[in-house]
Amino acid sequence: MISADVIRELPVVRDKYGYWTHPCFFNEKINISFEAWTAQNQLTWKFSFFENEANESVCASYYTGETDINGWVPFKPAGDGWFIGSIHDTEEGPVCVWLCPVREKI
């Protein structure tokens, strides 16, 4: 079932550590996979990885215990319509999840 609320780009106001999650973003409480959730919401997605994009000093600080990642500005994917779904930490380090509405081909 597609969410009653269409997921749209919102202003990203990162917390004091540099994290942010869209209020309509996927969460494990909905009992479906992320891939199923994006399909149901007619979204495609891409990841940006902190370790591949953050500058050297921000990476060094993070990997020595500093939790502030505000110095990282995730690279937006090429193309129109991409917006941030979440900037959050994972076991592999911080990631940015980019979302984009699926457009029908005519």
SULMO-V770143 format. One record per residue. RES is the residue in one letter. PHI is phi as a letter, one per 20 degrees, with the letter a starting at -180 (999 if undefined). BURIAL is 1 if it has 24 or more other C-alpha atoms within 12 Angstrom, else 0. Layout:
RES PHI BURIAL
RES PHI BURIAL
This chain:
M 999 0
I f 0
S g 0
A f 0
D e 0
V f 0
I e 1
R c 1
E f 0
L c 0
P f 0
V e 0
V d 0
R f 0
D f 0
K f 0
Y e 0
G o 1
Y d 1
W a 1
T c 1
H g 1
P f 0
C d 1
F f 1
F g 1
N b 0
E f 0
K f 0
I e 0
N m 0
I c 0
S f 0
F g 0
E f 0
A f 0
W f 1
T f 1
A f 0
Q f 0
N e 1
Q l 0
L c 1
T d 1
W b 1
K b 1
F d 1
S d 1
F d 1
F g 1
E f 1
N e 0
E c 0
A f 1
N f 0
E g 0
S f 0
V f 1
C f 1
A f 0
S f 0
Y f 1
Y f 0
T d 0
G o 0
E f 0
T e 0
D e 1
I d 1
N g 1
G f 1
W e 1
V d 1
P g 1
F f 0
K f 0
P f 0
A f 0
G o 0
D e 0
G n 0
W f 1
F b 1
I f 1
G e 1
S a 1
I c 1
H b 1
D e 1
T c 0
E f 0
E e 0
G o 0
P f 1
V c 1
C d 1
V d 1
W e 1
L c 1
C b 1
P f 1
V f 0
R d 0
E f 0
K e 0
I e 0
